[in-house]
Amino acid sequence: MVLLQRVDDFRAPRWTDSARPQQMHIDVMVTNLDTAEAQVLALGATLLDGSDKPIGYRVYQDPVGHPFCLITPEGA
């Protein structure tokens, strides 16, 4: 179950900025990182700096700034 809540004083998170930390983090299990990356980039995500694309794991942010990861079983 995922529950969402609207906040009046929303401040978008900034990757690696402790003054504006993430409010959530979601790992999405995929079978192919390259295919999934193309899909999330087409939907407006960006690959984050510092995401060195290790095997099975990549870090992105959605258009609002929330970080999330695409992972494969070998990265879990």
Helices and strands as residue ranges (DSSP letters): E 26-29, H 33-42, E 46-47, E 57-61, E 67-71, G 73-75
